[in-house]
Amino acid sequence: MYDQYESPLSSRYASAYMLELFSARTRIRTWRKLWTELARAEMEMGLPITESQVRALEDNIDNIDFEAAAKREKEVRHDVMAHVYAYGLAAPEAAGIIHLGATSCYVTDNADLILYRDALRYLRGELLKAMRNLANFAGEYRALPTLGYTHYQPAQLVTVGKRACLWLQDLASDLEEMDFVLSAIPFLGCRGATGTEASLMELFEGNQEKIVEMNRRLTERFGFSRMWDVCGQTYPRKLDSRILSCLSAIAQSCYRMAEDLRLLQHDRQMEETFEKNQIGSSAMPYKRNPMRSERICSLSRYLMADSMNAAMTASTQWLERTLDDSANRRISLPEGFLCADAILRLVQNVTDGLRVNEKIIERTVMEYLPFIATENLMMEAVKKGADRQETHEVIRRCSMEATARMKDGKDCNLPELLAADPAFHLSEEEIRSGLRPENYIGRCAEQVTDYLARLEPILSGVETGKAEISL
């Protein structure tokens, strides 16, 4: 394994489930299930196929000779026909009726639809776990004041839990989009070389009702509620674009959260898990790098860029189909799913072990609170007889002086400066008595409580925990 390249998504990042789902064995097993059910449906519709032939196909779904298929593909340069041949070797009684009336896309495209649907269902569960972790975290810190930032400059206070709800809400919107995509995946069915079902018209001697019923049964047996109304040789590649766009949206949300955490870890306000024997740097042993959050950002960039593959493929289909989508799709769709899987596992790992450094947060809040409180202080001063415009000028002048002092590495002395000006009408004691952070967080705690209550029906029963990551 060390002598040949393998994708880091498979060797380092993705889950065992996703690796198995997109394995060659699962794909060919799915092809064989499609061939078996096609033969069964054709038999039920009156074609000369026997029950023993269908049983032979069913009994040999797992009897896959990959070497025989690979050898045949070298000869015929066609992967589907190579596996038709290998399946015929495993079930010789049924060799003559495998793939009857079908084109390659009957197995390749329908199998892709099955795999993508199952992958989305799995990712939905992983997304919910990440959301559950974040919801628990937001609830725990719903009322803890922290400095808010706009333009990454100090702004008004928020709470740690309210900020986590911003991340959570992004993921909730991704869940809505994923549910829509899952609800809108039709089956291709058996439609022929250009989607006209002409070969089936020949097989069934023009009996359209039998063709429709055969496809209805195939659609139902593979767990789909409907078929594409019309198609060319393939299912419309717009679906691939929609799927990768959905995965890209998840990447965008996770990137936003992870980058926020990297900024907060720089300021020592929050930290991701750092294991006992973890090494932060080969040269600087004291380092505690946010390596998981950095990896989320790194993988998310790949997935956002990967989504462009499907958009370009969907826009260049050339009438009923062109084959220049095939090689691209073999890479971009599975790798996109593996990448989304890796990102969500990392997000679960990070969100289950976030450390909040409350003392540093409190120190940061108190450093900036005098500036944040100036509007309220101005109102109090006016109540005590001060002139509003004069008070505004006092605050502006004293704030500039205090800021200059802080830039020289000294502490904030704004309350002292304001109290020293007789035009302000408030003593230093009165000013400092109003500097309570909880008075400046607005409805943050209530917003968190209300939002989590709305999410609870979706998250109810979802288990929390830290997903294991390999490296």
N, C-alpha and C positions, 0 to 999 in steps of 0.2 A: 504493500500500500504506500510505502514511502518513495517508490521509484516513479510514480506517475502522479500527475496533477489531479486533485479532486477539489471540488468547490468547498470553500470554507463554510458555506451555509450548511452543507451536509456533514462536514467533519468537525465543526466547532459549535454551531449555533442552533440549528433547528431541532425540533423534538423527534423522538422515535416514531410517533404517530404519523407526522407529516412525511418523514422519510419513507416510511412503509407505504403510505398512500400514493406517493408519486414514484414508487419503485417500478422497475420493469415487470416484476412479477404481478403486482396489483393491476397494472395496465393491461397486460396480456390476459390475465384472468377475467378482467372486465370485457375485453374483446370476446373471449370465449363464451361468457354469459350472454352477450348480445347475439352471437351466432346461434347459441342453443335456443334462446327465446324466439329468435326469428324463425328457426326451423319448426319450433312448436306451434307458433302462431300460423305459419303457412300450412302445417298439417291440419290444424283446427279449421282452417278455411278451405280445406279440401284438396290441397296439392298432394301429389303422390310421395309423401314422406311418411315413414312408419314410426310407430312409438319406440321400437327398438333402436332406430337411428337417433331419435331425440335422446333416448336414455344413454346411448353410447357417448353422445356429445356431453351430456350432463355429468356422466361418470368420469370423464377425462378432462374436466375443466382445470384441475390442478396438475395434471400430468403434462408439464410443459418441458419440451426438449429445446432449450435455448441454443444449444450448439447446432442442432439440425436446422433450426430456423436461420441462424447466422450464416451457415454454410449455403443454404438455399438463397438467402438474400444477396450474397456475393455473386451468385449466378444470374439471378433475375432482376436485381437492382430494384426490388419493390418489397418493402417491409410487410405490408399486409398480406400479399400473396405468399410470402415466405412463411408466415404464420398460418395461413390457410393450409399450406403443404404440411407443416409440422403437426397441426391439429389432425389432419387426415391420417398421418402416420400413427398417432395415438388412438384414433377412432376410425379404423379403416372401413368399417361398415357404413359409416356416415360420410366418408370422404367426398362422395359425389354430390352431396347436397349442401355442403358448407358454403355459405356466402351466396346462396341462390337468390337471384333477383336484386342483389345489393351492389353498391359501389363502395370503395374503400372508406369513404366518409361515414358510411353507416356505422362502422366500428370505431374509427378514429374520433369522429366528432361526438357521437353519442357517449363514448367513453370519457372524453374530455368533460362533457356536461355533467356526467355522474361524479367524476373526480372533483371538479371545481365546486359542485354543490356540497359534497361531503367535506371538502376543505373549508368552505365558508362556514358550514355548521360548526366545525371544530373551532375555528377562529372565533366564532361568536361566543362560545363558552370561555375561551381564553380572555376575550375582551371583557366579559362580565366579571371574571375573577379580578382583573385589574381595577375595574370600576368599584367592586366591592371593597377592595383594599383602600382605595382613595376615599370612598364614602365613610369608612370607619375612621380614617385619619382626619377627614374634615369634621366629622362629628366630635372627635376628641378635642380638637383645637378650634372649635367654632368661635370661641370668644377670646382667644389669646391675641391681644393687639400686636401688630407688627407694622413696620414702616412700609407704606405703599410707595410705588415708584411709577412715574411716567417719564418716558424718554430715558429710563434708568437713572433719573434724578429724583431725590427725595420729594415725595408728595404728601397727601393726607394718609392717615392711618387706615389700615384694613385689619383683618385678622388672618392668622395662618390658615384657619379652616375655610374662610371665604376665598382665599387665593387658591386653595386646593379644589374648590368647587368650580373655578374657572377651567382647570384642567379636566375635571370630571365632566363638565358640561360638553366640552369638545368631544370626549369619548362617547358620551350619550348620543350626540348627533351622528357619530360614526356608526353606532349601533342601529339607529334609525335607517341610515342609508344601507347598511348591510342587510337588514330585514327586507327592505324594498328590493334589493338585488336578488336575494334568495327567493322572494315571492314571484320574481319575474324571469325565472330561468325555464324556458320551455324545452321539450325534448325535440330532437330532430326527426326521429323515426327513420323509416326506410323510404327514401324519396327518389332514388335514381341518380343518374350521372349529372343531370342539370336541374334536379328538383321537380321534374314533371311526372314522375312515377310511370314513365313509359314502359320500362322493363316489367313492372308489375302488371300493367295493363295487358302485356303479352302473356305473362304467366297465368293470370286469372281470366284470360279470354274476354277482356273488356268489362268484367264485373266490378264496377267501382265500389259498390257497397262492401265487398269483401276486402278490398284494399283499405278502405277507411276503417273497417272493423279490425283488421290485422294491426294497423298502426295504433289504433286506440288501445288495443290490448298490450302492445309493446310499451306504450307510454305509461300505462297504469302499472305494469309489472316492474318497471324501473323507478317507480315512485314519483312520477311527474303528473301534474294536473292537466297539462295541455301540451300541444305541439306548436311549433312555429306555423303560422298560417301559410306563409310562402317562404321559399328558400331557393338558393341556387344549388350547387353541388354541396356546399357547406352550410352550416348555420351562420347567420349574419355575424360578422366579426365585431359589430358594434357591442355585442355582449362582452367580448373580451375586454374592450375598452372600458365598459361599465364596471367590470370586475376589478381591473387593475386601478381604476380611478377610486373605487371604494377602498382598496388596500392602501393606495397613496394617501387617502384622507386620514386613515388610521396613523400612517407614518407622520403626517403633518402634525396631528394632535400630540403624538408621543414625543416628537422632536421639540415641540413648544414646551411641554412639561419638563423634559430632560434638560433643555437649555436653561430654563428658569432655575432648576435645581443646581446646575453648574454655577450660575451666578450667585445663588444663595450660599453654596458651599464655599465659594471664593470669599464671601463676606462672613463666613463661619456661623451663619444663622441656622442653616440646616445642613445635614450630611447624609449621604447614602451609607449603607452598611460597609464597614471596613473590617474584614475578617482578621482573626488573631495573628495569623502568620502571613497576611497579605503584604506584598512589597509594592510600595508606591512608585519607586524610582530606583534604577540601577545605580545612579550616582548620588542621589539625595535621599538617604534612608528615612528622613523625617517626613517625607511627602505622604499626603493622603489624597491622592487624585480621585476624582469622581469617575472612575473607569467604566462603570456600568452605564451611567448617564451619557458619557462620551460615546460609548458603543451604540446606544439607542440612537443618538444623533447621526452617527456614521452610517449605520444600516438604513436609517430613515431616508437619508439623502439618496442612497442607492435605489430604494423602492420608489421614491418620488420620480426619479429619472427613468426607472424601468417602465413606469406607466405610459411613457411616451411611445414605447414600442407598439402597444395595442392601438393607440390612436393613429399612428402612421399606417399600420396594417389595415385597420378598418377603412381608411380612406383610399386604399389602392387595391381594390378587389377585382377590377377588370371583369365587368359583366357577371357571368355566372360563377367564376372563380379563377384565381391564379395561384400557382404553387409557391410563389415567393413568400407566402406567409408561414409555410411549414417549419422551416429551420428556426425562424425567429420565435415562433410560438412554443416550440419544444424547449426553449431556454427561458423566455421571458415570463410565461405563465407559471410554470412550476417554481422557478427561482423567486418570483414575486410572492407566491404563497409561503415558501420556506422563509423568506425574509420577514414577512409579516408575522409569522409564527415566532421567529427569533426575537423580534422587537417586543411582542406582547409578553413573552416569557421574561425578558429583561425588565419590562415595566412592572410585572407582578413581583419580581425579586426586589426591585428598588422600593416600590410603594409599601411593601410589607415590613421594611426595615428602616424607614426614615427616622433620623434622629433630629429632634428639635432642640437647639441650644437656647433655652429660654432666657438665660442670664445675658447672653450676648444680644438677643433680640430686645430685651428690656433696656439694656444700655443704649442701643441704637435709637430706640423709641424716645428715651428720655433726652438724648442729645438733641433731637430735632423737634421734640414736642413744644418747646417755647415758641418756635416759629409757627408751628401748626396752630397753636392756641391763640395767635395774635388777633384773629377776627373776633373770637369770643371775648378776649380781654378788652378789645376796643369797645364792644357793646357794654361791658361792665363799667368801663371808664366813663362812657357817656351817661350811664345811669347815675353816676356819682357827680355829674355836673361838667364833665370835660366836653370840649368842642370836638365834634367828630373829625373835621378836617385837620385840626391841629394834632389830634391823636394819631391820625393816619400818618402824618409827617413824622411824628416822634417814632412810631413803629418802623417806618422806612429807614430813618437815619440810624436808629439803634440797631436794627437788623443788619445793616451794612457793616457797622462797626463790630458787631459780634461775629459776623461771618469772617471778616478780615482777621479777627483774633483767632478763630478756629483754624484758619488756613496757616497760622503760625504754630499750630500744634497745641494750642491752649484750649481750655474748656469753654463751653458756651456761657457767657455772662449776660445774656439778653434780659432775664428778669431783673438783674441788678441795674442794668442801664435804664430800663423803662421806669423802674421805681425811683431812680435818681432824678428824673425829669418831673418837675412839679405840674407840668401841663398834662401828665398822664393820670393823675388823681387816684392811683392805686399803689399800695405799699408792696414791698417785695414779698412779705408774708401772704398778702392777699393774692398776689400773682401766682406764687408757688402753690398755694392751696388749691388752685384751679387746674393744676397740671396733673390731672389723673387720666391716664391713657384710655380707660374705659369710657370716658365722656366724649371721645373723639372717633369712635368706630361706627357711628351711625347705626344702621340696622344689620350690620354684618352677621351677628349671631342669629338673629331671627331669619335672615335670608338663607343661611346655611340650614337651619332647622326645617324651614319650609321646603327648600329644594330637596333635601334628603328624604323628606316625607313623600314627595311626589315620585322620587326614584324607587322607593322601597318596594312597591309591587313588582318592579322589574328585577330588583336585586335580591328579593326574598328567597332564601334557600341556597343562594350562591355561596360556596365555601371560599374562605380566604386562605391565604398562605403564601409562602415564599417559593416561587418556582425555582427548581434547581437549574443552574446554568453550568455548562461543562467547564468553561474557562473564563 
